[in-house]
Amino acid sequence: MSGASLMITSNQPVGAWGEVFGDTILATAILDRLLHHSHIITIKGESYRLREKRRAGIVPAPVPAATT
Protein backbone atom coordinates (compact mmCIF):
# COMPACT_ATOMS: atom_id res chain seq x y z
CA MET A 1 0.00 0.00 0.00
CA SER A 2 1.42 3.35 -1.02
CA GLY A 3 -0.39 6.58 -0.39
CA ALA A 4 2.17 8.86 1.19
CA SER A 5 4.87 11.06 -0.24
CA LEU A 6 8.40 11.52 1.00
CA MET A 7 10.95 14.08 -0.12
CA ILE A 8 14.63 13.65 0.72
CA THR A 9 17.23 16.27 -0.11
CA SER A 10 20.99 15.99 0.01
CA ASN A 11 23.96 18.10 -0.93
CA GLN A 12 25.87 14.89 -1.74
CA PRO A 13 25.48 12.93 -4.98
CA VAL A 14 23.98 9.45 -4.69
CA GLY A 15 27.33 7.94 -5.67
CA ALA A 16 28.95 9.42 -2.55
CA TRP A 17 26.44 7.97 -0.07
CA GLY A 18 28.66 4.97 0.64
CA GLU A 19 31.28 7.34 1.98
CA VAL A 20 28.66 9.39 3.84
CA PHE A 21 27.29 6.33 5.65
CA GLY A 22 30.73 4.76 6.02
CA ASP A 23 29.47 1.52 4.49
CA THR A 24 28.94 1.03 0.76
CA ILE A 25 26.78 -2.08 1.21
CA LEU A 26 24.50 -0.31 3.69
CA ALA A 27 24.22 2.74 1.43
CA THR A 28 23.40 0.52 -1.56
CA ALA A 29 20.62 -1.22 0.39
CA ILE A 30 19.18 2.09 1.60
CA LEU A 31 19.29 3.61 -1.88
CA ASP A 32 17.74 0.48 -3.41
CA ARG A 33 14.71 0.89 -1.17
CA LEU A 34 14.52 4.68 -1.45
CA LEU A 35 14.89 4.90 -5.21
CA HIS A 36 12.40 2.15 -6.10
CA HIS A 37 9.36 3.93 -7.62
CA SER A 38 10.95 7.34 -7.09
CA HIS A 39 11.54 10.45 -9.15
CA ILE A 40 14.99 12.01 -8.92
CA ILE A 41 15.41 15.72 -9.54
CA THR A 42 18.98 16.95 -9.80
CA ILE A 43 19.54 20.66 -9.38
CA LYS A 44 22.93 21.99 -10.41
CA GLY A 45 24.46 25.27 -9.39
CA GLU A 46 25.23 27.19 -6.28
CA SER A 47 22.72 27.17 -3.44
CA TYR A 48 20.87 30.36 -2.62
CA ARG A 49 22.13 30.27 0.97
CA LEU A 50 25.77 29.96 -0.12
CA ARG A 51 25.33 32.70 -2.72
CA GLU A 52 23.85 35.08 -0.12
CA LYS A 53 26.67 34.30 2.33
CA ARG A 54 29.20 35.14 -0.38
CA ARG A 55 27.41 38.42 -1.13
CA ALA A 56 27.48 39.29 2.57
CA GLY A 57 31.21 38.48 2.74
CA ILE A 58 30.71 35.63 5.21
CA VAL A 59 32.09 33.02 2.80
CA PRO A 60 34.88 33.81 0.33
CA ALA A 61 34.28 33.51 -3.40
CA PRO A 62 35.58 30.33 -5.02
CA VAL A 63 39.02 30.48 -6.60
CA PRO A 64 38.83 29.71 -10.34
CA ALA A 65 40.67 26.57 -11.41
CA ALA A 66 43.98 27.19 -13.16
CA THR A 67 44.12 26.27 -16.84
CA THR A 68 47.23 24.90 -18.46
N, C-alpha and C positions, 0 to 999 in steps of 0.2 A: 504494500500500500504506500503510495507516494502522493502527498498532498501539500507538502510544505516546501518552502524555498530556503536556501541557505546561500549566503554570499561570503566568500573568503577572499581577502586581499593579502598581498604579500609584496614586499619590495625585492624579493629574491626570485630568480627564475626557477621554474619547476626542476630543471636539471641540477640545481644547487641544493635541493632539499635534503639530499643524503648527507651533505656536509652540515647543514643546519641542524638536523636531528642527531647527527653523530653516528648514524647507522643507515647505510644505503638500503639494506633489506627492509628495515622498518619503514623508511621513507617510501620505497616502492610499494609496499603493501598499503600504506595510507593513501598514496596518490591513486592507486588502482581503485580503491573504494570511493574516493572523492570525485575522480574524473569520469567514472562510469555514469552515463546519461547527463553529462554536464556540458555547459557552454563556457568556453574560455575566451576571455577578452583581454588582449594584450595592449597596454597603453605604453607608448614609447615617449620619451622626453623627460624633461626635468619636472619635478613635482612643484606644485604651486607654493607649498610651504618652504621648500628649499629656495625657490626663486625669490620669495619675499624676504627670506633671511639674508640672501645675498644683496638685495637692494638696500636693506637696512644696515649692511656692513657687519652683520653678526657672523656670517660665514664667508670666507674669501672666495673669489671667482675661481673657476677651474683654470689650471695652466694648460694652454694648448699643447698638444703632442708635437714633438719635434719631427720634422720631415727631413729625410736624407736623400 
